[in-house]
Amino acid sequence: MASGGSGPGRPGRPKIGWEFFGSELRRRREAAGVTQQELGERVFCSGSYIGQFESAVRKPQLELARRFDEELDTDGYFARMCEELVNSSPFADYFMEAAEFQTLATTICEFSPTLVPGLLQTEGYARAVVEAGLPFEPEEEIEQRVKTRMGRTRLLRGSTSPKLWVILDESVLRRPVGGPGVMVEQLRHLETMGAGRRVLVQVLPYSSGAHALLDGSMTLMTFDDAPPVAYTEGPYSGQLLDDPAVVARCEASYDHVRAAALPPRESLALIRTMAEEYEREAHV
């Protein structure tokens, strides 16, 4: 599913984590006198994938890291590094690459059928979501997950932050996550962000009926110097998609949902109305 090219890069930073993994892969490969294409053929992937691993645009699975060790005679070096990097990440394994791509994107288009997307969550809302999803975890783990999630919201605060276009199913507004007080804060935050210049929020009303993204959430990301990618997620798994034909279908599905959603101004008005309803409930 690899797209062509080397993908979005991260120049000007020290080589740490996956960047170090990639630079070591390049160094060991070149020392062995093997081209990217040759190594790709030996480990059953394309030469362009090897280039993306070496530039830290993509992150290999553990099994592929083991194949690198076998082909480059590195005695488990890449497998051990891969395990350590995966275990040190604050994100679920399947979300790590998508989270990294978000930091590189110029635009992010997201459809969320059940929850406010993580980039727009308030701390109270995020805590309620994490607590509900991890009912048996200790408080320390809950706090760490919330801290990590709130850290991601900083992505929208910089002068070079990506443009964010979010479509929320109406059920997101009506599900009282955390109770009325939490929802008031969350919906007011959505209204504020949606009234700005870099975030656009639309609501897909119940009256729209069946639509092209009934199966779940989806995120589309575009970059200045690389092809677009799509990310789909279920309860315990996620998939990053970069095959051009697949991404094109995802874009078409998103466009159909966007066309059925309320215009931005009407969407913000509905969000404001729902916040007022929760506010009345909170004071009953």
GUZA-128416 format. One record per residue: residue number from 1; chain; x, y, z of N, C-alpha, C in turn. Coordinates in steps of 0.02 Angstrom, whole numbers. Layout:
N
{site NUM "A" {X Y Z} {X Y Z} {X Y Z}},
...
//
This chain:
284
{site 1 "A" {40 -60 0} {0 0 0} {42 63 0}},
{site 2 "A" {106 57 -7} {149 115 -2} {136 164 -58}},
{site 3 "A" {135 227 -40} {131 279 -91} {201 296 -112}},
{site 4 "A" {207 328 -171} {273 344 -197} {306 401 -159}},
{site 5 "A" {371 408 -167} {407 463 -136} {429 446 -66}},
{site 6 "A" {463 493 -36} {491 482 31} {446 507 86}},
{site 7 "A" {391 542 68} {344 563 119} {368 625 155}},
{site 8 "A" {328 650 204} {345 709 241} {405 697 286}},
{site 9 "A" {452 740 286} {512 730 327} {513 776 387}},
{site 10 "A" {565 769 428} {572 809 488} {644 835 492}},
{site 11 "A" {663 882 449} {732 906 449} {746 949 509}},
{site 12 "A" {811 956 525} {832 1003 576} {823 980 647}},
{site 13 "A" {809 916 659} {802 890 727} {853 835 738}},
{site 14 "A" {877 826 800} {923 771 813} {890 704 800}},
{site 15 "A" {930 655 782} {903 589 767} {890 552 832}},
{site 16 "A" {827 549 852} {808 512 912} {752 465 894}},
{site 17 "A" {742 414 935} {686 369 924} {687 337 855}},
{site 18 "A" {631 344 819} {624 312 754} {672 343 703}},
{site 19 "A" {690 406 711} {739 435 665} {807 401 672}},
{site 20 "A" {825 385 734} {888 348 745} {883 278 715}},
{site 21 "A" {826 246 725} {814 180 694} {826 184 619}},
{site 22 "A" {796 235 587} {803 242 515} {874 255 492}},
{site 23 "A" {909 299 529} {978 314 510} {1023 252 518}},
{site 24 "A" {1009 212 570} {1047 151 580} {1032 99 525}},
{site 25 "A" {969 96 505} {951 50 451} {989 69 387}},
{site 26 "A" {990 134 372} {1027 156 313} {1101 140 318}},
{site 27 "A" {1130 154 377} {1202 143 386} {1219 69 379}},
{site 28 "A" {1180 26 411} {1195 -46 408} {1182 -73 337}},
{site 29 "A" {1131 -48 304} {1116 -71 236} {1172 -52 189}},
{site 30 "A" {1195 10 193} {1248 33 149} {1313 -3 164}},
{site 31 "A" {1326 -17 228} {1386 -54 247} {1386 -124 217}},
{site 32 "A" {1325 -152 209} {1318 -219 181} {1319 -218 104}},
{site 33 "A" {1321 -158 76} {1322 -152 3} {1257 -170 -30}},
{site 34 "A" {1201 -156 4} {1135 -174 -21} {1095 -111 -37}},
{site 35 "A" {1061 -109 -93} {1019 -52 -110} {951 -58 -74}},
{site 36 "A" {914 -3 -74} {847 -4 -44} {803 -54 -80}},
{site 37 "A" {807 -56 -145} {766 -102 -184} {784 -174 -167}},
{site 38 "A" {849 -189 -161} {870 -258 -146} {848 -279 -76}},
{site 39 "A" {855 -234 -28} {833 -252 40} {757 -261 42}},
{site 40 "A" {722 -218 6} {649 -225 3} {628 -293 -24}},
{site 41 "A" {661 -315 -77} {644 -380 -106} {658 -437 -57}},
{site 42 "A" {710 -431 -18} {728 -484 29} {679 -488 89}},
{site 43 "A" {651 -431 108} {606 -431 166} {533 -424 145}},
{site 44 "A" {520 -429 80} {451 -431 53} {415 -364 60}},
{site 45 "A" {449 -310 43} {415 -245 37} {450 -207 -19}},
{site 46 "A" {426 -148 -36} {455 -110 -91} {516 -71 -69}},
{site 47 "A" {557 -52 -118} {614 -10 -103} {595 58 -76}},
{site 48 "A" {538 84 -99} {515 149 -73} {496 144 0}},
{site 49 "A" {470 86 21} {455 76 92} {519 79 133}},
{site 50 "A" {573 47 108} {637 50 143} {659 122 151}},
{site 51 "A" {651 161 98} {669 232 102} {628 269 154}},
{site 52 "A" {564 252 160} {521 284 210} {539 263 280}},
{site 53 "A" {560 200 289} {584 178 355} {648 216 374}},
{site 54 "A" {692 224 326} {756 256 339} {748 331 354}},
{site 55 "A" {697 362 326} {685 433 341} {635 443 397}},
{site 56 "A" {615 388 429} {569 389 487} {500 415 470}},
{site 57 "A" {482 411 406} {413 428 387} {366 372 406}},
{site 58 "A" {390 310 398} {352 251 419} {391 214 473}},
{site 59 "A" {353 176 513} {383 138 567} {370 64 555}},
{site 60 "A" {421 22 554} {411 -49 539} {381 -87 597}},
{site 61 "A" {343 -139 581} {319 -185 633} {377 -228 656}},
{site 62 "A" {368 -260 714} {422 -299 745} {445 -355 698}},
{site 63 "A" {399 -389 664} {418 -444 620} {464 -419 564}},
{site 64 "A" {450 -360 538} {493 -333 485} {562 -315 513}},
{site 65 "A" {564 -288 575} {628 -272 606} {670 -336 614}},
{site 66 "A" {638 -391 629} {674 -455 635} {702 -476 567}},
{site 67 "A" {665 -463 514} {691 -479 447} {751 -436 429}},
{site 68 "A" {750 -373 450} {809 -331 440} {870 -362 474}},
{site 69 "A" {860 -386 535} {916 -417 571} {943 -478 534}},
{site 70 "A" {897 -518 507} {918 -578 471} {957 -561 408}},
{site 71 "A" {932 -513 370} {964 -497 306} {1028 -456 314}},
{site 72 "A" {1032 -416 367} {1091 -374 377} {1139 -402 430}},
{site 73 "A" {1121 -461 457} {1164 -496 505} {1180 -450 565}},
{site 74 "A" {1127 -423 596} {1136 -375 650} {1116 -403 719}},
{site 75 "A" {1109 -469 723} {1103 -503 788} {1048 -474 833}},
{site 76 "A" {988 -462 805} {932 -440 845} {931 -366 861}},
{site 77 "A" {978 -328 833} {985 -256 848} {921 -218 832}},
{site 78 "A" {895 -227 772} {836 -188 751} {773 -212 786}},
{site 79 "A" {768 -276 800} {710 -302 837} {708 -273 907}},
{site 80 "A" {765 -272 941} {767 -244 1009} {750 -170 1010}},
{site 81 "A" {777 -133 961} {762 -62 957} {688 -49 943}},
{site 82 "A" {660 -90 899} {589 -83 881} {545 -95 942}},
{site 83 "A" {559 -148 980} {520 -163 1040} {524 -106 1090}},
{site 84 "A" {584 -80 1100} {593 -26 1148} {555 37 1128}},
{site 85 "A" {557 54 1064} {522 113 1041} {447 106 1046}},
{site 86 "A" {421 48 1029} {349 36 1034} {326 40 1106}},
{site 87 "A" {364 8 1151} {344 7 1222} {349 75 1255}},
{site 88 "A" {391 120 1228} {399 186 1258} {348 237 1233}},
{site 89 "A" {309 219 1183} {261 266 1154} {200 274 1200}},
{site 90 "A" {175 336 1209} {115 347 1249} {51 329 1212}},
{site 91 "A" {56 314 1147} {-3 298 1107} {-10 223 1097}},
{site 92 "A" {-72 202 1084} {-83 132 1064} {-42 118 1001}},
{site 93 "A" {-18 56 995} {26 38 939} {-3 59 872}},
{site 94 "A" {-68 46 863} {-98 59 797} {-107 133 783}},
{site 95 "A" {-102 176 835} {-113 248 825} {-48 287 820}},
{site 96 "A" {9 255 837} {72 291 840} {87 328 774}},
{site 97 "A" {82 292 719} {101 322 655} {52 377 635}},
{site 98 "A" {-13 367 649} {-62 419 633} {-49 482 673}},
{site 99 "A" {-32 474 738} {-18 532 780} {42 571 754}},
{site 100 "A" {93 535 730} {152 568 702} {134 604 638}},
{site 101 "A" {93 574 596} {73 606 533} {34 670 546}},
{site 102 "A" {-7 671 600} {-45 731 615} {0 791 628}},
{site 103 "A" {58 779 659} {104 834 673} {136 861 609}},
{site 104 "A" {134 824 555} {165 844 492} {114 870 441}},
{site 105 "A" {50 860 455} {-2 875 405} {-12 950 397}},
{site 106 "A" {-33 970 338} {-54 1039 326} {-130 1045 334}},
{site 107 "A" {-167 992 319} {-239 991 332} {-258 923 361}},
{site 108 "A" {-306 924 407} {-334 864 436} {-409 868 430}},
{site 109 "A" {-439 819 397} {-512 816 391} {-536 753 429}},
{site 110 "A" {-580 762 476} {-599 706 519} {-674 700 523}},
{site 111 "A" {-698 637 521} {-768 622 535} {-771 580 598}},
{site 112 "A" {-812 602 646} {-817 565 709} {-891 549 723}},
{site 113 "A" {-908 484 727} {-978 465 736} {-1000 461 809}},
{site 114 "A" {-954 459 857} {-974 446 926} {-945 495 977}},
{site 115 "A" {-885 522 966} {-852 564 1015} {-821 626 983}},
{site 116 "A" {-811 677 1024} {-772 734 1002} {-701 710 987}},
{site 117 "A" {-671 726 930} {-603 704 915} {-553 728 968}},
{site 118 "A" {-501 688 977} {-452 703 1029} {-422 773 1025}},
{site 119 "A" {-410 798 965} {-379 864 957} {-424 920 983}},
{site 120 "A" {-489 907 991} {-535 959 1013} {-566 945 1081}},
{site 121 "A" {-541 894 1116} {-570 876 1181} {-545 923 1236}},
{site 122 "A" {-589 938 1283} {-569 972 1345} {-543 920 1394}},
{site 123 "A" {-510 942 1446} {-481 894 1493} {-536 853 1528}},
{site 124 "A" {-591 885 1548} {-644 849 1581} {-676 796 1536}},
{site 125 "A" {-686 814 1474} {-715 767 1426} {-666 710 1413}},
{site 126 "A" {-603 726 1404} {-552 674 1392} {-549 626 1451}},
{site 127 "A" {-551 652 1512} {-548 608 1570} {-608 561 1573}},
{site 128 "A" {-667 587 1558} {-727 545 1558} {-722 490 1506}},
{site 129 "A" {-695 506 1447} {-687 456 1394} {-637 403 1415}},
{site 130 "A" {-580 424 1442} {-528 376 1462} {-552 332 1519}},
{site 131 "A" {-585 361 1568} {-610 321 1625} {-661 270 1601}},
{site 132 "A" {-704 288 1554} {-754 241 1529} {-721 185 1489}},
{site 133 "A" {-668 201 1453} {-635 152 1411} {-587 106 1448}},
{site 134 "A" {-565 128 1508} {-517 88 1547} {-543 81 1619}},
{site 135 "A" {-598 46 1628} {-630 44 1694} {-589 10 1749}},
{site 136 "A" {-540 -31 1730} {-502 -69 1780} {-430 -44 1789}},
{site 137 "A" {-413 11 1755} {-345 37 1760} {-338 81 1822}},
{site 138 "A" {-278 83 1852} {-266 126 1911} {-270 200 1892}},
{site 139 "A" {-280 242 1942} {-287 314 1930} {-225 343 1896}},
{site 140 "A" {-166 317 1913} {-105 343 1883} {-105 334 1807}},
{site 141 "A" {-130 276 1785} {-133 262 1713} {-184 308 1679}},
{site 142 "A" {-241 319 1713} {-292 364 1686} {-263 434 1676}},
{site 143 "A" {-229 458 1728} {-200 526 1724} {-149 532 1669}},
{site 144 "A" {-108 480 1660} {-58 482 1608} {-90 483 1539}},
{site 145 "A" {-144 444 1530} {-179 444 1465} {-210 512 1451}},
{site 146 "A" {-239 542 1503} {-270 608 1494} {-216 660 1477}},
{site 147 "A" {-160 657 1512} {-105 704 1500} {-80 698 1428}},
{site 148 "A" {-73 636 1405} {-50 624 1336} {-100 653 1286}},
{site 149 "A" {-164 641 1299} {-216 665 1253} {-217 741 1251}},
{site 150 "A" {-212 772 1309} {-213 845 1310} {-150 874 1278}},
{site 151 "A" {-95 838 1283} {-34 860 1249} {-43 865 1174}},
{site 152 "A" {-83 821 1146} {-95 823 1074} {-131 886 1053}},
{site 153 "A" {-172 915 1097} {-211 974 1078} {-166 1034 1064}},
{site 154 "A" {-103 1032 1088} {-57 1087 1075} {-42 1095 1000}},
{site 155 "A" {-56 1042 963} {-44 1044 891} {-82 1100 857}},
{site 156 "A" {-140 1120 886} {-183 1170 855} {-166 1241 878}},
{site 157 "A" {-117 1249 921} {-104 1315 950} {-49 1354 915}},
{site 158 "A" {-7 1321 877} {49 1355 846} {29 1394 784}},
{site 159 "A" {74 1438 763} {62 1479 704} {62 1438 640}},
{site 160 "A" {94 1380 643} {97 1335 584} {53 1273 594}},
{site 161 "A" {4 1279 637} {-40 1221 651} {-79 1203 588}},
{site 162 "A" {-96 1139 581} {-135 1118 522} {-205 1147 523}},
{site 163 "A" {-234 1153 465} {-305 1171 462} {-345 1108 477}},
{site 164 "A" {-395 1115 519} {-435 1058 542} {-507 1066 521}},
{site 165 "A" {-534 1015 487} {-604 1014 466} {-635 952 498}},
{site 166 "A" {-683 963 543} {-713 909 581} {-788 904 566}},
{site 167 "A" {-811 844 553} {-882 831 546} {-902 785 604}},
{site 168 "A" {-949 807 644} {-973 769 701} {-1043 743 687}},
{site 169 "A" {-1054 679 701} {-1123 654 700} {-1162 689 756}},
{site 170 "A" {-1226 702 746} {-1266 736 796} {-1265 700 864}},
{site 171 "A" {-1256 634 862} {-1255 596 925} {-1197 617 970}},
{site 172 "A" {-1143 645 940} {-1086 668 981} {-1109 724 1027}},
{site 173 "A" {-1154 767 1003} {-1178 822 1044} {-1228 799 1097}},
{site 174 "A" {-1264 746 1083} {-1318 726 1127} {-1298 672 1177}},
{site 175 "A" {-1240 642 1169} {-1216 593 1218} {-1184 630 1276}},
{site 176 "A" {-1212 626 1337} {-1187 666 1394} {-1124 637 1426}},
{site 177 "A" {-1070 638 1390} {-1006 612 1415} {-983 654 1475}},
{site 178 "A" {-977 622 1533} {-954 658 1592} {-1008 697 1628}},
{site 179 "A" {-1069 700 1600} {-1123 737 1632} {-1131 806 1602}},
{site 180 "A" {-1185 841 1622} {-1202 906 1592} {-1146 958 1599}},
{site 181 "A" {-1115 962 1658} {-1062 1012 1668} {-1004 1004 1620}},
{site 182 "A" {-982 942 1611} {-927 928 1565} {-948 944 1494}},
{site 183 "A" {-1009 928 1476} {-1032 940 1408} {-1038 1015 1393}},
{site 184 "A" {-1059 1054 1442} {-1061 1127 1432} {-992 1153 1413}},
{site 185 "A" {-942 1134 1453} {-874 1156 1440} {-850 1132 1371}},
{site 186 "A" {-864 1069 1356} {-841 1041 1292} {-874 1075 1232}},
{site 187 "A" {-939 1085 1236} {-974 1115 1179} {-956 1189 1171}},
{site 188 "A" {-945 1224 1226} {-922 1293 1222} {-853 1296 1189}},
{site 189 "A" {-811 1248 1205} {-745 1245 1175} {-750 1231 1100}},
{site 190 "A" {-794 1186 1080} {-805 1173 1009} {-829 1236 973}},
{site 191 "A" {-874 1272 1005} {-900 1333 975} {-844 1384 965}},
{site 192 "A" {-803 1392 1016} {-748 1440 1013} {-698 1421 958}},
{site 193 "A" {-679 1357 957} {-631 1335 907} {-660 1341 837}},
{site 194 "A" {-723 1323 829} {-755 1325 764} {-765 1396 737}},
{site 195 "A" {-764 1445 782} {-772 1514 761} {-706 1545 740}},
{site 196 "A" {-651 1508 750} {-585 1533 731} {-571 1525 657}},
{site 197 "A" {-508 1537 638} {-489 1538 568} {-459 1473 543}},
{site 198 "A" {-440 1428 589} {-405 1367 567} {-444 1303 581}},
{site 199 "A" {-501 1309 614} {-542 1250 630} {-612 1261 603}},
{site 200 "A" {-637 1214 566} {-705 1216 540} {-743 1155 565}},
{site 201 "A" {-802 1167 595} {-842 1113 625} {-910 1110 591}},
{site 202 "A" {-929 1050 570} {-996 1038 544} {-1028 981 583}},
{site 203 "A" {-1094 981 584} {-1132 929 618} {-1173 892 566}},
{site 204 "A" {-1170 826 567} {-1211 784 523} {-1275 767 561}},
{site 205 "A" {-1333 794 541} {-1394 784 580} {-1423 714 572}},
{site 206 "A" {-1462 694 622} {-1496 629 618} {-1537 624 554}},
{site 207 "A" {-1566 680 534} {-1612 680 477} {-1577 662 411}},
{site 208 "A" {-1510 661 410} {-1475 643 349} {-1481 569 333}},
{site 209 "A" {-1500 528 383} {-1509 457 372} {-1444 420 359}},
{site 210 "A" {-1447 368 316} {-1387 329 301} {-1337 372 262}},
{site 211 "A" {-1273 358 273} {-1221 397 239} {-1160 353 226}},
{site 212 "A" {-1110 380 193} {-1053 341 167} {-1004 319 221}},
{site 213 "A" {-1009 346 282} {-961 329 334} {-995 300 396}},
{site 214 "A" {-1047 261 385} {-1082 230 441} {-1039 181 479}},
{site 215 "A" {-987 154 447} {-947 102 477} {-900 126 532}},
{site 216 "A" {-886 191 535} {-841 214 588} {-807 280 573}},
{site 217 "A" {-759 298 615} {-724 362 608} {-672 359 552}},
{site 218 "A" {-655 418 526} {-604 421 474} {-570 489 476}},
{site 219 "A" {-504 488 464} {-465 549 461} {-426 550 396}},
{site 220 "A" {-428 607 362} {-389 618 301} {-335 670 316}},
{site 221 "A" {-274 659 293} {-220 707 305} {-184 722 240}},
{site 222 "A" {-171 786 229} {-132 807 170} {-68 841 193}},
{site 223 "A" {-17 841 149} {49 866 166} {75 909 109}},
{site 224 "A" {122 953 125} {152 996 73} {194 956 24}},
{site 225 "A" {228 904 48} {278 871 7} {269 795 3}},
{site 226 "A" {207 772 12} {194 700 9} {121 687 -8}},
{site 227 "A" {105 628 -34} {35 612 -51} {-8 609 12}},
{site 228 "A" {-74 618 6} {-119 614 63} {-124 543 90}},
{site 229 "A" {-144 537 153} {-157 473 184} {-224 475 219}},
{site 230 "A" {-252 417 233} {-314 411 271} {-302 365 331}},
{site 231 "A" {-339 377 384} {-334 335 443} {-404 317 466}},
{site 232 "A" {-418 252 474} {-482 229 499} {-471 192 565}},
{site 233 "A" {-520 196 609} {-510 168 676} {-574 136 702}},
{site 234 "A" {-565 78 735} {-618 44 771} {-603 45 845}},
{site 235 "A" {-640 8 886} {-629 9 959} {-559 -11 980}},
{site 236 "A" {-529 -62 948} {-464 -87 970} {-414 -93 913}},
{site 237 "A" {-426 -59 859} {-380 -63 802} {-386 -1 759}},
{site 238 "A" {-334 11 721} {-334 67 675} {-292 49 614}},
{site 239 "A" {-303 83 559} {-267 67 498} {-250 131 460}},
{site 240 "A" {-186 140 445} {-164 196 404} {-163 174 331}},
{site 241 "A" {-194 212 288} {-202 193 218} {-168 244 174}},
{site 242 "A" {-123 221 130} {-89 268 85} {-92 247 12}},
{site 243 "A" {-127 193 -4} {-137 175 -74} {-179 230 -107}},
{site 244 "A" {-155 260 -161} {-190 316 -192} {-263 302 -209}},
{site 245 "A" {-277 242 -234} {-346 226 -253} {-391 221 -191}},
{site 246 "A" {-365 192 -137} {-403 186 -75} {-414 255 -44}},
{site 247 "A" {-362 295 -42} {-369 363 -14} {-420 403 -54}},
{site 248 "A" {-420 395 -120} {-468 431 -162} {-539 411 -145}},
{site 249 "A" {-550 347 -131} {-618 325 -111} {-636 354 -44}},
{site 250 "A" {-588 357 2} {-601 387 68} {-619 460 60}},
{site 251 "A" {-583 495 17} {-598 566 5} {-668 575 -24}},
{site 252 "A" {-687 531 -69} {-754 536 -98} {-808 524 -45}},
{site 253 "A" {-797 475 -1} {-844 462 53} {-850 521 99}},
{site 254 "A" {-793 551 115} {-794 610 159} {-832 667 127}},
{site 255 "A" {-821 677 62} {-856 731 27} {-932 721 28}},
{site 256 "A" {-954 658 21} {-1026 644 24} {-1055 662 93}},
{site 257 "A" {-1018 644 145} {-1041 659 213} {-1040 735 224}},
{site 258 "A" {-988 767 201} {-982 840 208} {-1041 876 175}},
{site 259 "A" {-1061 850 116} {-1117 881 80} {-1183 873 118}},
{site 260 "A" {-1189 819 157} {-1251 806 194} {-1252 841 262}},
{site 261 "A" {-1195 866 284} {-1191 898 350} {-1220 969 348}},
{site 262 "A" {-1238 995 407} {-1261 1064 412} {-1203 1111 394}},
{site 263 "A" {-1218 1169 365} {-1165 1218 352} {-1132 1239 417}},
{site 264 "A" {-1071 1265 414} {-1035 1282 476} {-1074 1328 523}},
{site 265 "A" {-1106 1380 497} {-1142 1427 540} {-1200 1393 575}},
{site 266 "A" {-1238 1352 538} {-1293 1316 569} {-1268 1264 619}},
{site 267 "A" {-1211 1234 604} {-1182 1185 649} {-1163 1217 715}},
{site 268 "A" {-1131 1275 713} {-1112 1310 775} {-1174 1331 814}},
{site 269 "A" {-1227 1349 778} {-1289 1368 812} {-1319 1308 849}},
{site 270 "A" {-1316 1249 818} {-1341 1189 852} {-1298 1172 912}},
{site 271 "A" {-1232 1178 905} {-1187 1165 961} {-1203 1213 1018}},
{site 272 "A" {-1215 1277 1002} {-1232 1327 1053} {-1298 1310 1088}},
{site 273 "A" {-1347 1288 1050} {-1412 1269 1078} {-1404 1210 1125}},
{site 274 "A" {-1366 1160 1105} {-1355 1101 1148} {-1318 1120 1211}},
{site 275 "A" {-1270 1166 1207} {-1234 1188 1266} {-1282 1222 1315}},
{site 276 "A" {-1328 1261 1289} {-1377 1294 1332} {-1423 1244 1366}},
{site 277 "A" {-1441 1191 1329} {-1483 1139 1359} {-1446 1103 1416}},
{site 278 "A" {-1383 1087 1405} {-1344 1055 1458} {-1334 1102 1517}},
{site 279 "A" {-1329 1166 1503} {-1320 1215 1556} {-1381 1217 1601}},
{site 280 "A" {-1439 1213 1571} {-1501 1212 1610} {-1504 1148 1652}},
{site 281 "A" {-1484 1091 1622} {-1483 1028 1660} {-1435 1032 1719}},
{site 282 "A" {-1378 1064 1709} {-1328 1068 1762} {-1351 1108 1821}},
{site 283 "A" {-1400 1153 1810} {-1423 1196 1864} {-1491 1174 1892}},
{site 284 "A" {-1515 1117 1870} {-1579 1092 1896} {-1569 1066 1967}},
//
